[in-house]
Amino acid sequence: MKLLVSALEHSANIHLTSLIKEFKGDVELIGIFDKNLGKPIVDLQSLAIMGIVDALKKIRYFFKLADEMVDLAQDADKVLLIDSSGFNLPLAKKIKNKYPDKEIIYYILPQAWAWKKKRIPVLAKTIDKLASILPFEPSYYPDDAPIEYVGHPLLDQIKEFKTSLNTEVKKVVFMPGSRKGEIKKLMPIYLELIEEINAEATIIIPKHFSKEEIAELYGDLKEINISNEAHKTLLNSDFAFICSGTATLEAAIIGVPFILTYIAKPLDFFIGAKLFKIKDVGLSNIMFKKFKGESIHPEFLQENVTKEKLLSAYKEYDRELFLTHAKDLREYLSHGSSVKIAKLVED
């Protein structure tokens, strides 16, 4: 089978890697994905963007890339879209318009239930198989929509969880994100925190950064540990400060208490907070509120990301309560998703 894949994000490719292992037959990937998985048509690093403003600057490039994907769809048996709704949903429409009988599977759906409910009928009409990774998500779709909860991909990758916590915080992890813009904004504040917190500090740094990029982005790390293995490091730590993104849900599943910190571009924050009325940034908070009606971790955004406020929240943190909530969240998610997605693709 020749499978056209559109996986622009690093996290999407981690999930794609797990999915590939579950295929029973021969599946050839074409399109956009990590170069370690085959021969993509583009280098993923050239697609990295942070926020709406950054995306607008590259809009012509993405239109051209979408046209190239539509051309590739002609020879594909099926189409698999993973996350990245800003690119993948318009791409799905283009492919469906040109090839009405081409089966399109969407894995890790746009969060239309949160801020663009008008997209739900479009998704139900355009996509042949909607693979949800959020247990509550199918309830927002029409009864006849081709959607099902397939499990959560992080439970395919995370197999070890915290069952208890140390009485004292001895190891703290800092995860300032994977995009250069967010790293530059958070690292000065993280470095101030490290000086105040009496604990061994570790910074999680993406593997693809060169020594020169690390020196430019992270500052002086002489007294700080460096790790490329997020899951292992989180499991062996007592606390974490994390930029928004998939990492927040990873930490919640593993069971390490953490505080979310995020500084967006002012226009991006205005659009999200004011126009779309987004209340929670962390994926684990979004899910836990749907499940339990409350937050599982604190969030500090924009001007509230200061050493003083983060330090105060850290000292007041109820880590045992967090651990209990983390166990509840894992039970809510139930199981991984790769096996079901592989069956959907090969069916």
C-alpha positions in Angstrom: 0.0 0.0 0.0 1.2 3.5 -0.8 0.2 5.9 1.9 0.3 9.7 1.5 1.2 11.1 4.9 1.1 14.6 6.2 2.9 14.8 9.6 4.4 18.2 10.0 5.1 18.3 13.8 7.8 16.5 15.8 5.1 14.9 18.1 3.1 13.7 15.1 6.2 11.8 13.8 6.7 10.2 17.2 3.2 8.9 16.9 3.7 7.9 13.3 6.7 5.9 14.3 4.6 3.9 16.8 1.9 3.4 14.2 4.3 2.0 11.5 5.3 -0.8 13.9 1.7 -2.0 14.0 1.3 -2.4 10.2 0.8 -6.0 9.2 1.5 -5.6 5.5 3.9 -3.5 3.4 3.2 0.2 3.6 5.2 2.8 1.7 5.1 6.3 3.0 5.1 9.3 0.7 4.6 13.0 1.5 5.6 14.9 4.6 7.2 13.1 7.6 10.5 12.7 9.4 13.4 11.7 7.2 14.1 8.8 9.5 10.9 7.1 8.3 11.6 7.3 4.6 12.1 9.9 1.9 9.9 12.9 2.5 9.4 15.7 0.1 10.5 18.4 2.5 12.8 18.9 5.6 10.6 19.2 8.6 12.8 21.8 10.2 11.9 24.2 7.4 8.3 24.0 8.4 8.7 24.9 12.1 6.4 27.9 13.0 5.4 29.5 16.3 1.9 30.9 16.3 -0.4 32.5 13.8 1.9 35.5 12.9 4.7 33.1 12.0 2.3 31.0 9.9 1.1 34.0 7.9 4.7 34.8 6.9 5.1 31.4 5.3 1.6 31.1 3.8 2.7 31.1 0.1 5.2 28.3 0.8 2.5 26.2 2.5 0.1 26.7 -0.4 2.8 25.4 -2.8 3.5 22.5 -0.5 -0.2 21.6 -0.4 -0.4 21.6 -4.2 2.5 19.2 -4.3 0.7 16.9 -1.8 -2.4 17.0 -4.0 -0.4 15.9 -7.0 1.1 13.0 -4.9 -2.3 11.9 -3.8 -3.0 10.7 -7.3 -0.7 7.7 -6.8 -1.6 7.0 -3.2 -4.0 4.3 -2.1 -5.0 6.2 1.0 -4.2 9.5 2.8 -3.3 9.8 6.5 -3.3 13.3 8.0 -1.8 13.8 11.5 -2.6 16.9 13.6 -1.6 20.3 12.2 -5.2 21.3 11.2 -4.1 24.7 9.8 -2.4 22.8 7.0 -4.1 19.4 6.9 -7.8 20.4 6.9 -7.4 22.7 3.7 -5.3 19.9 2.2 -8.0 17.4 2.9 -10.6 19.6 1.1 -8.3 19.9 -1.9 -7.6 16.2 -2.1 -11.3 15.3 -1.7 -12.3 17.8 -4.4 -9.9 16.4 -6.9 -10.2 12.7 -5.9 -13.7 12.2 -4.4 -13.1 8.5 -3.9 -9.7 8.8 -2.2 -10.0 7.6 1.4 -8.8 10.2 3.9 -8.0 9.3 7.5 -7.5 12.1 10.0 -5.5 11.1 13.2 -5.3 13.6 16.1 -8.1 15.8 15.0 -8.4 19.6 15.0 -9.8 20.8 18.4 -12.9 22.2 16.7 -14.9 21.4 19.8 -12.9 24.0 21.7 -12.8 27.0 19.4 -14.2 26.4 15.9 -17.4 24.3 16.2 -18.3 25.2 12.6 -15.5 23.0 11.5 -17.2 19.9 12.8 -19.7 19.4 9.9 -16.8 20.1 7.5 -14.7 17.4 9.1 -17.6 15.0 9.1 -18.2 15.6 5.4 -14.7 15.7 4.2 -12.9 13.0 6.1 -13.7 9.3 5.7 -12.4 8.2 9.0 -12.0 10.5 12.0 -9.6 9.0 14.6 -10.1 10.8 17.9 -7.5 10.7 20.7 -9.8 12.4 23.2 -12.5 10.3 24.9 -15.0 13.2 25.0 -14.5 14.4 21.4 -16.9 12.1 19.5 -19.8 13.5 21.6 -19.4 16.9 19.8 -20.0 15.3 16.4 -23.3 14.2 14.7 -24.4 10.7 15.4 -23.7 9.6 11.8 -20.1 11.1 11.7 -17.4 8.6 10.9 -15.6 9.2 14.2 -14.4 7.0 17.0 -12.1 7.2 20.0 -9.0 5.1 19.2 -7.0 5.7 22.4 -4.2 8.1 23.1 -0.8 7.8 21.3 1.2 8.7 24.4 0.1 5.5 26.1 1.9 3.7 23.3 5.2 5.3 24.2 4.9 5.8 28.0 4.9 2.5 29.8 6.3 3.5 33.2 4.5 5.8 35.7 5.2 7.3 39.1 3.4 5.4 41.9 4.8 7.5 44.7 6.7 10.8 45.2 9.8 11.6 47.2 9.1 13.7 50.3 11.5 16.3 49.1 12.0 17.8 45.7 15.6 16.9 44.7 15.5 16.9 40.9 13.7 19.5 38.8 13.2 19.3 35.0 12.9 22.4 32.8 11.3 22.0 29.3 11.3 25.3 27.4 9.8 23.8 24.3 11.2 22.8 20.9 10.7 26.1 18.9 13.5 28.7 19.0 11.1 31.5 19.7 9.6 30.0 22.8 13.0 28.8 24.1 14.4 32.3 23.9 11.5 33.7 25.9 11.5 31.2 28.7 15.1 30.3 29.3 16.1 33.6 31.0 13.2 33.1 33.5 14.1 29.4 33.9 17.7 30.3 34.7 16.5 32.7 37.4 14.4 29.9 38.9 17.3 27.5 38.9 19.3 29.9 41.1 16.4 30.0 43.6 15.4 26.4 43.7 17.6 24.2 45.9 17.5 21.1 43.6 19.4 19.4 40.8 18.3 21.0 37.5 18.0 19.4 34.1 17.1 21.0 30.8 15.5 19.0 28.1 17.0 19.9 24.7 15.8 18.6 21.3 18.3 16.3 19.7 18.5 18.2 16.4 20.0 21.4 17.9 23.7 22.0 17.2 26.2 23.1 19.8 26.1 26.6 18.3 22.3 26.7 18.5 22.3 25.5 22.1 24.7 28.2 23.1 22.6 30.9 21.4 19.2 29.7 22.7 19.9 28.4 26.2 22.6 30.6 27.7 25.1 29.4 30.4 24.4 25.7 31.2 27.6 24.9 33.0 26.0 24.0 36.3 22.9 22.4 34.7 22.4 18.8 33.4 21.3 18.4 29.8 19.1 15.6 28.5 17.5 14.6 25.2 15.3 11.9 26.7 12.2 13.6 28.0 10.2 10.5 29.3 13.1 9.0 31.2 14.1 12.3 32.7 10.6 13.2 33.8 10.1 9.8 35.4 13.3 10.2 37.4 12.5 13.8 38.5 10.4 15.2 41.3 9.0 18.4 39.6 9.0 20.1 36.2 8.4 23.5 34.6 7.1 23.0 31.1 6.2 25.1 28.1 2.8 24.3 26.6 2.4 21.4 24.2 2.4 17.7 24.2 5.1 17.7 26.9 2.5 18.8 29.5 0.3 15.7 28.8 3.4 13.5 28.9 4.3 14.8 32.3 0.7 14.3 33.5 0.6 10.7 32.3 4.0 9.9 33.8 2.9 11.5 37.1 5.5 14.2 37.7 4.0 17.4 39.2 4.6 20.4 36.9 3.7 24.0 36.2 2.9 25.2 32.7 4.6 28.4 31.4 4.0 30.0 28.1 4.7 33.3 26.4 3.1 33.7 23.0 3.4 36.6 20.6 1.0 39.3 21.7 -1.2 39.0 18.6 -1.4 35.2 18.9 -2.4 35.5 22.5 -5.0 38.1 21.7 -6.5 35.9 19.0 -6.6 32.8 21.2 -7.7 34.4 24.4 -10.1 37.1 23.2 -11.4 36.0 19.8 -11.6 32.2 20.4 -12.0 32.5 24.2 -9.4 29.7 24.9 -9.3 29.3 28.7 -6.8 26.5 29.1 -3.5 26.0 27.2 -2.3 22.7 28.7 -3.7 19.5 27.0 -3.9 17.8 30.4 -5.9 20.6 31.9 -8.3 20.6 28.9 -8.9 16.9 29.3 -9.1 16.8 33.0 -11.7 19.6 33.1 -13.9 17.7 30.6 -13.4 14.6 32.8 -13.4 16.0 36.4 -14.4 19.6 36.0 -11.2 21.0 37.5 -7.6 21.8 36.6 -4.8 19.3 37.2 -1.9 21.8 37.1 -1.3 25.6 37.3 -0.8 27.6 34.1 1.2 30.9 33.9 0.9 32.8 30.6 2.4 36.0 29.1 3.3 38.7 31.8 2.5 36.2 34.6 5.5 34.1 33.7 7.9 35.6 36.3 10.4 34.1 38.7 8.4 35.3 41.7 5.0 33.9 40.6 6.5 30.6 39.5 8.5 30.2 42.7 5.4 30.9 44.8 3.3 28.3 42.9 6.1 25.8 43.2 6.3 26.2 47.0 2.6 25.9 47.5 2.1 22.9 45.1 0.1 19.9 46.4 2.1 17.2 44.7 0.2 14.3 46.2 -3.1 15.6 44.9 -1.5 15.9 41.5 -0.3 12.3 41.6 -3.9 11.1 42.4 -5.3 13.2 39.5 -2.6 11.8 37.1 -3.7 8.2 37.9 -7.3 9.2 37.2 -6.3 10.8 33.9 -4.5 7.6 32.7 -7.5 5.5 33.5 -9.7 8.0 31.5 -7.5 7.7 28.5 -7.5 3.9 28.9 -5.1 2.7 26.2 -2.8 3.5 23.3 -4.0 4.2 19.8 -1.5 2.7 17.3 -3.1 -0.7 17.0 -6.5 0.8 16.2 -5.1 3.3 13.7 -3.1 0.6 11.9 -6.3 -1.3 11.5 -8.1 1.7 10.2 -5.4 2.3 7.6 -5.1 -1.3 6.4 -8.8 -2.1 6.6 
